[in-house]
Amino acid sequence: MGLVCPYSFSRPGGVQNHVLGLASWLRSQGHVVHILGPGHPGRRTLESLGLPPECFTSTGMTVPVPANGSVARLGFGLGAATRVRAWLESQYFDVIHLHEPLTPSSSLLALWNADRPLVATFHSCFEDSAFADSVVLRAARRLAPSSVARIDEAVAVSQAAAGAARRYWQVDPAIIGNGVETGRLAACWAPPGRWRAGDHPRICFLGRFGEPRKGFALFTEVVRRVRRAHPDLEAVVVGPGDPPADLEADLRIRFLGPLPDAERDAVLGRTDVYLAPNTGGESFGIVLVEAMAAGATVVASDLTGFREVVTDSRGVIGWLAPVGDVTALARGVNQALAGLGSDLQARGLRRARQFDWDTVGPLLVERYRAAMEDRSNL
């Protein structure tokens, strides 16, 4: 099986992590897996996932491209195209799984050049209206009809992503969420006690806090307000980047930097409230699944992708607040710390397990088999 990602593996992100996690699960099931994409995740990362270094092929360097409220690091051009064709010729793939297939990078190059059964996963929801009407997206849409026709089976990670795929690419995908290794996260649960971190409550923010759409400015204001009721609140931030120079010292926010998975999981396992004040551009919310699997209570912005993840048959598992509403976010954190919704941990873990790789992986393998059957019937 060949897995292709358009975004640089040198900068961790949701799609890259999904591809690596999928490759790890497929290999654990006895499949032979090869990964293609820009940048490189590093030998240590591959080995930690049980992936041999030789299973990864890089298409080379990337250029940063503003996209959907973030920055996508893409690899295109003659050099990348040559490496993609060499990779396709190096193995006789039964199926190739393209992530974000119409993004102008490795995935689109593989889509144009592959002669094997193709499965494509759409991750984005394009909530940024300016990007939705950008030159890049308009150009991709002009190429879409002939490119989409090459796809045998289409998948989207959420209803939000599926809606974007239908709207922009005229594709009607099956919905299969992102995968998470929930057992590893559940093993990090803190021992029972008043607070999971010890003698004080902990609130956590995880991600690229330098990106405005992640809502870090809202996080700092929520911390300020919650400290009125909980002066000993510990506020922790995990993610790449230097602490903002203008951050007020009295907020007492600890920046732990980008942590290895095991250390990050341990932080989530001792977090009382995971706060996701994101302002848009989120089609799924994999970090919310990780937080629930680790036993943290979720307070988040009411984005379509987030609501889909944190809702079970009884309703929302935690608290959702209107986007940008600091008062509502702080109220949700205070209610969580007051012990309201005492069954949220158990409900959150049950919901998270619906996205475990042992659930998601077999559904994707079914798509692989369907794609192979589609080609064999031509």
N, C-alpha and C positions, 0 to 999 in steps of 0.2 A: 504494500500500500504506500502511496505517496501522499504526503501532506504538504500543502503549499500555503505560506502566509505572506501577505504583502508588506507587513510592517517589520521594522528592524528588531531583531532579537537582542541587539545590544542595549536596548532600552525596554525594560519589562512593561508589559501592558496586558489588558484583558484577553485580546485575541491571541497574542503570543503565548500566554500562559495556558490558554485553552488548547492550543495546538500541542504544546509540550505535554500537558496532562493527558490528552487523548493518545498521543504516541506512546506514553508510558503504559497506559491501560491496555492498548492494543498489543504491545509487546508482551505484557504479562499474560495475555490470552493466547500467546503462541504465534502471533502474526509477525511478519517481517515488515518493518516500517522504515521509511526514509523521509526526511524533512528537508524542505527547501524554503529559503527566505533570505532577506538581506541581513547584514550584521552577523552576530554570533552570540549564542547564549552563554558560552563558556563551557569548558570541559567539566568543571566541577558541577555545574547545574545539570548537565546531561547525565553525568554519572549518578547524581543524587536521585534522579528519576529512573534509574535502571536502563538508561539509553547509552549505547556505545558511541563514542565521539564520531566514529565514521558514518553514523546514520544521518548526520547533519551536513548539508551542503549550503554554503553561503553564495548568494548572488552578488556580493560585494557591498560597496559603500552606498550610502543613501543621502537624500537631500530632504530637509525639513519642509513640509508643506502644511500651512494652516488649513485645518479641516474640522468642521462640526464642533467648534469651540475648543479644539485641542490642536496638537501639532503631530501630523503623521509623518514618519520618516520612511520614505519610499525609495525603491531602487528600480530605475528604468534605464533605457538606452541600449546601445549596441553591446556593451560588455555584459550587462545583465541578461540580455536576450541570448547571447552566446552560451552563458552558463546554464540558463534554463534549458536550452535545447540539448546541451551535453548531458544534463541530469536526466532528462526524459529518455535519452538514448542509452544511458548507462544501466538501466534496469528494465525488465519487462513487467511493468506494473499491472496488476489485476484491476486496480481502480485508483483514481487520483482524486483526492479530496481538496478542493480549492476553498480557501476562506476569503471572504470579500472578493469574489471573482472578478468584479468589474473595476476594482481599484487599480489605477495605472502603476503597477509594480509587478512583482513575481507572479501573482495569481493571474493577472490578465495575460501576461506573456505565456504562462503555461496553458491557459485556456485556448489561446490562439494556436499553440504548437502541438498540443497533445492529441494522440490518436487512440487513447484508451477511454474506458468508461469514466465519466466525470460526475462527481457529487459536489455541489456548491453550497456553502453555508453563508447566509447573509446575517451580519452582526449589527449593522448601523440602523439608526432610526431617523437621522437627519432632522433633529428638532431645531437646528440653527437655520432659520429661514434664509439668511444671507448665503450660507453655504449651499442650501438647496437650490439656489438660483445662481451659483457660482459658475465661472468659466469651466472649471475642472469637471463639475458634475454635468453641465450641459454637453461638454465634449463626450463624456462617457456615455451619456444617454443617446447621442447620435450613433455610437458604435454598438449600443446594447442589442438591437434586434438580431443581428448576425451572430453576436457573441453568445447571447442567451440561448440561441438555438442549438449550441453545441453542448449544453448542460443536460445530463440525463435525469438527475434527481436534485431537487432544490430543497434546502432546509433553512429555517430562520430560528434564531435563538429565543424569540419571544413574539408575542402578538404585535408589539411595537415595531420590531424589525420586519416582521411579515408584512405589516401595513406599508412600510417604506418600500419593500421589495415589489409589492403589487403596484404601488403608486408610480414608482420611478422606473422599474425594470419590466413591468408586466409579467411578473413571475408569481405563481401561487405556491409558496413553499409549505412543506410540513414543518410543524413547530417542535423542535427538540432543544431544550435548554442547555446552557453551559454546564460542564461537568465539574464536580468538586470531590476531593477525597475526604468525605465527611468523617470517616473513622479516625483519621489522623488528627483532625480538629477536635472531635469529641473527646479524644484521649487527653486533651489539654485542659479539660474543665477543672477549675479550682475546687478544693474541698469546700463542703458546705460551710457557710458562715454569714455574718452580717453583710460583709463586703467581699467581693471576690479577690480583690488585691490585698486584703489584710485588714488594717484598721482604718481604712478610708475608702470612699467611693472613687471609682475610676471611670472616666469618659475617654473614648478613643476616636481618633480620626486617622484614616489610612488612605494614602494615595498621593498623587502629585499635587501637593498643596499650592504650588506656584501657578497652577492653571485656575483661572477665575471660576470656571464652570464647576469645579469641585467644591466651591463654597467655603473656603477656609476663613474668609472674612466673617461669614455668618457663624462659623464654629467659635471664633474668638469672642464674639458678642454673646453667644449662648453660654460659654464658660463664665463670662463676667456675671451674667444674670443668675445662673444656677449657684454660684458661690455665695449669693446672699442667703440662701437656705443651707448650703453645705460649704462652709468656709474651708474645710479640709479636702475639697474635691481635688483629685489628681487628674490633670488633663494631659493626655499623651498623644503625640503625633508620630506616625510611622510613614516614611516615604522619602524619596530623593529630594535633595535641595537644601539650601542653607536657610536657617531661620530668618524671617523678614527683619531687616535692620530696624524698622520703625515699630516693631512689636513692643507693646508696653510691658515693662518688667513685672508689674504687679499681677499680670495674668498668670505667671508661673506655669507656663506650658513647657513640657519636656519634649524635645525633639530627639527621637531615637535614630533617625536616618533610615536608609533602606536596609531592612533586616533579612537575613536568610529565612526561608520558609519556617523552619522549626522555631526560631526565635519570635518571628511574627505571630505564629500560631499560639505560642506561650503567652504573648501579650493579650491576644484576643481571649484566651482562656481565663484571664484574670481581669477582664473588662466587665464592668457592670452595664454600661450603656454604650453601644456603638452608634455614633451620630454621623449621618450622611446628609449634609445640607446642600447637596448638589443642585445646581440651577438648570441643568438640561444636558442633552447629548448622551443620555444613558439609556441604552435599549434593553438592558437586562439587570444589572446589579449583582454581579457575582460576589462582590465583597459582602453584600447583605446575607447571602447564603452562607458564606464562610463565618460571618459573625454569629448567625443563628446556630450553625453546627458547633461553634465553640462555646455556646451557652450565653452569649451576650444578648441583652435586650436591644432591639432596633428602634431608633427614632430617625426618621428620614423625610426628605422632601417627597411630596406626593407626585412623583413622576410616573408615567404609565408603566415603564419597565420595572420600576421599584415596586409599585403596587402589585403587579402580577406575581413578583417573587415572594412577597411577604403576606400573601393572602391564602388562607386555607378555607375549608368548608364553613368555618365559624366566623370568618371575617379577617380583619387585619391583625397580624401577629406583631404587635407593638404599637407605635404611634406614627402617623403620617401627618405632615403639616403642609399647608400651601407653600409653594416655592417662594423663598425669600422671606418668609414670615418668622422672624426671630422670636417673637413672643410665643407663637405656637410651638416652635421647636423647643424652647426653654421649658414650656409647660409640659411637653411630653417627657423631657428628661427628668423633671422634678417628679412627675407621676410615676415614672419607672423607678426612680430611687426611693419613692415612698412605698414601694412594694405592691403597687396596683398591678393587676394582671399576673397573679402568682403562677399561673399555668403557662406563661409565655415561653419559658425555657423548653418544656416538653413539647409544646406545639411547634416551636421553632426548629427543634431537632428533627421532628417528624417531617416537617416541610423541607428542610435542608436535605434529608435523605432521598427525597424525590429527585434531587439533582446529583446524587452520587454517581460516580463513574460506572458502578455496576448496574445502574439503571439507564443512564444516558448512553453508555458505550454500546450495549446490544441494539439499541434503537438506531444508532448510526450504522452499525454493521448491517442491519436490515436494509438501510438505504444503499449501502455498497452492493449488496447482493441484487437489489432491484435494478441498480444502474447496470450491472453486468448482464442481467437478464434482458434489459432494454436493448443493449447493444447486440446481444446474441440473436434477438428477434428481427433485427434490421435486414 
